[in-house]
């Protein structure tokens, strides 16, 4: 059996937190019907999520790597980087298992905005915004324009089923076999993962999720069933210009929303 930890606490909302609705043109435009990134390897890493509930930190680390991969390079990081940020953003104390209680995504994102995500040779600072988790078109725009969507999901026990080799189901779907366990969303717990690409927009079309150092397929109806929150991150130091990346008034509005939130939080 492979070791996979959960660690995304129930979704919360902070007063005046940044929201991607500030980028009106970006969020309401029609998202691509298909997003094929099969030729790009974001090389997701486990980043300690096999022994700690640090999925919120691992998700940010892998978002950095996904953004870099799209720009044609890669950013090195290791477990120590992810654990250090997990400690800073959640209060986890290494060596004290009782403090390994997972993270609240908006708290973790606030820490990244304020303090950055520190690596051995550099510290990277994102700006971010939340989105309506029921707005799948908006989530597709985040995925296409901001590298990947940073999601909080409620996993079912059926999603955690493993075969004799320790592999998860090849496709997460809502009609899981009865012998895979309880299909109720949340029966396993909360988890942070990234949405990377998708084959279409129909309920049964497949998306690619980045989690536990691997790519996991799921259907859109599974995403709709499990999602509890959605966020977009932008890395000014990493992102290649052009394409579907927000620009102009949209970009200025998101920067302003982050500045106002950070000033208020301080």
C-alpha positions as MATLAB code, in Angstrom:
seq = 'XXXXXXXXXXXXXXXXXXXXXXXXXXXXXXXXXXXXXXXXXXXXXXXXXXXXXXXXXXXXXXXXXXXXXXXXXXXXXXXXXXXXXXXXXXXXXXXXXXXXXXXXXXXXXXXXXXXXXXXXXXXXXXXXXXXXXXXXXXXXXXXXXXXXXXXXXXXXXXXXXXXXXXXXXXXXXXXXXXXXXXXXXXXXXXXXXXXXXXXXXXXXXXXXXXXXXXXXXXXXXXXXXXXXXXXXXXXXXXXXXXXXXXXXXXXXXXXXXXXXXXXXXX';
ca = [
       0.000    0.000    0.000;
       1.349    3.424   -0.955;
       1.368    6.180    1.616;
      -0.763    9.171    0.696;
      -1.745   11.760    3.268;
      -4.603   14.242    3.229;
      -4.461   17.634    4.884;
      -6.792   20.250    3.431;
      -8.978   21.684    6.173;
     -12.567   22.788    5.453;
     -12.749   25.800    3.164;
     -12.753   29.190    4.861;
     -13.117   32.740    3.659;
     -11.252   35.802    4.925;
     -12.665   39.333    4.817;
     -11.600   41.101    1.619;
      -9.544   38.162    0.358;
      -8.592   38.518   -3.316;
     -11.154   37.188   -5.764;
     -10.582   36.459   -9.412;
     -13.872   38.170  -10.264;
     -11.713   41.328  -10.152;
     -10.393   40.118  -13.509;
     -13.763   40.423  -15.201;
     -12.604   39.844  -18.742;
     -10.385   36.916  -17.765;
     -13.005   34.978  -15.803;
     -16.074   35.470  -17.999;
     -14.464   34.717  -21.352;
     -15.242   31.358  -22.903;
     -12.553   28.939  -21.762;
     -10.865   26.641  -24.284;
     -13.032   23.623  -25.040;
      -9.968   21.409  -24.763;
      -6.610   21.939  -23.062;
      -4.017   19.422  -24.244;
      -0.714   19.563  -22.370;
       0.264   15.967  -23.031;
       3.568   17.153  -24.501;
       4.554   19.113  -21.384;
       5.688   17.361  -18.218;
       5.111   19.419  -15.056;
       7.003   16.714  -13.096;
       4.976   16.953   -9.886;
       6.771   15.909   -6.702;
       5.450   14.236   -3.541;
       7.112   16.903   -1.359;
       6.480   15.056    1.888;
       2.772   14.421    1.333;
       3.338   10.705    1.892;
       4.267   11.257    5.546;
       2.709   14.646    6.380;
      -0.611   16.349    5.714;
       1.227   19.104    3.836;
      -0.779   18.918    0.608;
      -1.496   22.665    0.737;
       2.251   23.365    0.694;
       3.003   20.626   -1.837;
       0.268   22.083   -4.056;
       1.969   25.482   -4.118;
       5.359   23.893   -4.765;
       3.986   21.881   -7.657;
       2.199   24.954   -9.002;
       5.593   26.648   -9.209;
       6.944   23.657  -11.124;
       3.924   23.525  -13.444;
       4.324   27.224  -14.247;
       8.023   26.771  -14.948;
       7.396   23.744  -17.181;
       5.022   25.767  -19.335;
       7.747   28.402  -19.735;
      10.289   25.776  -20.813;
      12.406   25.336  -17.685;
      12.108   23.851  -14.199;
      12.529   24.966  -10.589;
      14.319   22.637   -8.208;
      12.793   22.024   -4.792;
      12.747   19.286   -2.215;
      10.845   17.973    0.779;
      12.657   20.332    3.148;
      11.365   23.347    1.193;
       7.770   22.114    1.356;
       7.974   21.209    5.040;
       9.513   24.563    5.902;
       6.632   26.382    4.228;
       4.097   23.980    5.766;
       5.483   24.878    9.188;
       5.376   28.599    8.485;
       1.834   28.553    7.100;
       0.142   26.136    9.513;
       2.148   25.990   12.735;
       3.423   22.470   12.165;
       6.465   21.711   14.317;
       8.775   19.059   12.810;
       9.073   16.074   15.098;
       5.755   16.793   16.827;
       3.065   14.731   15.055;
       0.300   16.350   17.092;
       0.910   19.596   15.193;
       0.485   17.947   11.768;
      -3.106   19.099   11.305;
      -3.134   20.162    7.666;
      -3.743   23.649    6.350;
      -6.533   26.073    5.453;
      -5.968   27.031    1.822;
      -6.662   30.751    2.246;
      -4.286   30.882    5.243;
      -1.607   29.093    3.246;
      -2.087   31.384    0.247;
      -1.980   34.435    2.512;
       1.349   33.247    3.933;
       2.731   32.749    0.419;
       1.629   36.251   -0.601;
       3.091   37.875    2.507;
       6.249   35.831    3.113;
       6.865   33.985   -0.153;
       7.640   30.320   -0.804;
      11.300   29.950    0.171;
      13.585   27.600   -1.744;
      17.295   27.051   -1.251;
      18.387   29.730   -3.699;
      15.351   31.998   -4.052;
      12.015   32.973   -2.554;
       9.047   33.166   -4.907;
       6.012   35.372   -4.274;
       2.634   34.708   -5.895;
      -0.415   36.848   -6.190;
      -3.676   34.933   -5.972;
      -7.432   35.052   -6.030;
     -10.329   32.777   -5.228;
     -13.083   31.656   -7.576;
     -16.585   30.267   -7.276;
     -16.042   26.487   -7.072;
     -19.249   25.897   -9.033;
     -17.982   27.994  -11.978;
     -16.327   25.311  -14.086;
     -15.791   27.714  -16.994;
     -13.903   29.994  -14.629;
     -11.851   27.074  -13.308;
     -10.947   26.169  -16.897;
      -9.850   29.755  -17.498;
      -7.650   29.559  -14.389;
      -6.154   26.290  -15.620;
      -5.493   27.607  -19.122;
      -4.297   31.081  -18.170;
      -2.617   30.615  -14.773;
      -0.831   27.269  -15.259;
      -3.138   25.172  -13.070;
      -6.090   25.580  -10.741;
      -5.330   25.201   -7.024;
      -8.260   23.234   -5.625;
      -9.538   21.980   -2.311;
     -11.538   18.781   -2.679;
     -13.455   16.425   -0.418;
     -12.235   12.938   -1.223;
     -14.342    9.836   -0.767;
     -13.029    6.565    0.600;
     -13.722    5.144   -2.864;
     -11.184    7.593   -4.308;
      -8.502    6.196   -1.988;
      -9.032    2.581   -3.080;
      -5.821    0.877   -4.205;
      -5.171   -2.203   -6.321;
      -2.730   -4.926   -5.306;
       0.179   -2.809   -6.512;
      -0.870    0.233   -4.507;
      -2.237    2.166   -7.483;
      -5.259    4.436   -7.234;
      -8.227    3.929   -9.600;
      -7.072    4.944  -13.102;
      -9.958    7.428  -13.317;
     -11.721    9.042  -10.399;
     -15.440    9.114  -11.176;
     -18.694    9.380   -9.300;
     -19.899    5.893  -10.293;
     -17.113    3.989   -8.543;
     -17.474    0.202   -8.063;
     -19.257   -0.824   -4.881;
     -16.213   -2.689   -3.575;
     -14.105    0.495   -3.688;
     -15.713    1.794   -0.488;
     -17.868    4.721    0.546;
     -18.409    7.099   -2.403;
     -19.637    9.963   -0.205;
     -17.589   13.151   -0.778;
     -15.587   13.898    2.346;
     -15.739   10.374    3.756;
     -11.940   10.155    3.373;
     -11.128   13.799    4.111;
     -10.003   17.037    2.482;
      -7.137   17.288    0.015;
      -5.364   19.998   -1.995;
      -4.443   19.237   -5.608;
      -3.957   20.943   -8.961;
      -6.053   20.758  -12.128;
      -3.598   20.701  -15.051;
      -5.483   19.984  -18.312;
      -8.667   18.483  -19.754;
      -9.897   16.646  -22.843;
     -13.242   18.450  -23.116;
     -16.012   20.013  -21.074;
     -18.639   17.243  -20.930;
     -19.375   15.495  -17.632;
     -17.468   12.382  -18.646;
     -14.531   14.138  -20.307;
     -11.270   13.675  -18.449;
      -9.155   16.129  -16.508;
      -5.589   15.627  -15.333;
      -4.926   16.324  -11.670;
      -1.469   16.738  -10.130;
      -1.265   15.111   -6.713;
       1.015   12.893   -4.654;
       3.850   13.304   -7.138;
       1.832   11.941  -10.061;
      -0.867   12.645  -12.641;
      -4.337   11.386  -11.736;
      -7.238   11.277  -14.201;
     -10.777   12.222  -13.191;
     -14.054   13.163  -14.868;
     -15.577   16.629  -14.730;
     -18.571   15.204  -12.885;
     -16.151   13.930  -10.239;
     -14.632   17.419   -9.966;
     -18.093   18.943   -9.558;
     -18.937   16.382   -6.884;
     -15.760   16.766   -4.818;
     -14.689   20.408   -5.145;
     -15.084   22.719   -2.151;
     -12.850   25.654   -3.150;
     -10.851   26.952   -6.106;
      -8.037   29.471   -6.409;
      -5.672   30.820   -9.043;
      -2.015   31.727   -8.470;
       0.230   33.857  -10.645;
       4.024   33.935  -10.405;
       5.404   37.105  -11.948;
       8.968   35.771  -11.699;
       8.188   32.607  -13.644;
       5.347   32.997  -16.076;
       6.060   33.254  -19.772;
       4.152   36.195  -21.324;
       1.521   35.728  -23.979;
      -1.152   33.123  -24.506;
      -4.106   33.244  -22.138;
      -2.267   34.959  -19.274;
      -4.201   37.938  -17.848;
      -2.979   41.358  -18.969;
      -3.916   45.022  -18.866;
      -6.822   46.040  -16.652;
      -7.432   42.442  -15.538;
      -3.877   42.055  -14.273;
      -3.871   45.483  -12.637;
      -7.135   44.688  -10.843;
      -5.762   41.443   -9.410;
      -2.566   43.156   -8.240;
      -4.659   45.896   -6.602;
      -6.867   43.326   -4.872;
      -3.803   41.576   -3.467;
      -2.240   44.831   -2.316;
      -5.446   45.873   -0.561;
      -5.829   42.475    1.095;
      -2.226   42.405    2.272;
      -2.520   45.927    3.690;
      -5.686   44.935    5.538;
      -4.215   41.682    6.836;
      -1.183   43.543    8.159;
];
